[in-house]
Amino acid sequence: MTVDTRVRDLQGTRLAARGMDNRVGTWAAAEALRHAVEADVDATVYAVSTVQEELGVQGAKMVGHDLNPDVAVAIDVTHATDNPDVAGKRRSPVTLGGGPVVSRGSANHPAVVALARDAAADADIEVQLQAAGIRTGTDADAFYTSKSGIPSLNVGVPNRYMHTPVEVVDTDDVDAVASLLGAMAERAADAGPFTVDI
């Protein structure tokens, strides 16, 4: 059964609808590509929408293999847990309207995390940090194990009530994700190679 809902404007810059977790990531990727083209960045940038992310990240496996990029950034949603009905032990520091979420750990390459944080600081974009376990649950899980290992990053859009017919996002967060990705593309040529000193 599918609940028939429409996109609803809420207070301020917030929207509610079902399927936000796919739509906002695709929009942010397309908008980031537009930013990169307008800035005439010195990097080749692809904006790709994959299939079967929740069924084994199959599409991302193919993209990682076929494109063989120097860096891959997976754009997805992450749980905003700043609402009162979330139990204290399930609360995280991610807030709706708090900006893009840059993950640390597992699939998130330290040099790409640094690129994102530096680009955000230079562009005056507020970012939130989130710890990732052994899996991010995003396409980044496939990218970082493709080929010889593609330096990857998961950037999240805060989303309240994920996987329900009333998912809520803040359009300021979605815009900020696109701006962050555009700023990363502008710095990418100078940031490589993506190696880590050990």
Secondary structure, DSSP 8 states (H G I E B T S, - for coil): -------EE-STTEEEETTHHHHHHHHHHHHHHHHHHHTT-SS-------S-GGGTSHHHHHHHHHH--S-EEEEEEEE---STTS-GGG--S--TTS--EEEEBTTB-HHHHHHHHHHHHHTT---EEEE--S--SSTHHHHTTSTT---EEEEEEEEBSTTSTTEEEEHHHHHHHHHHHHHHHHHHHHH-S-----
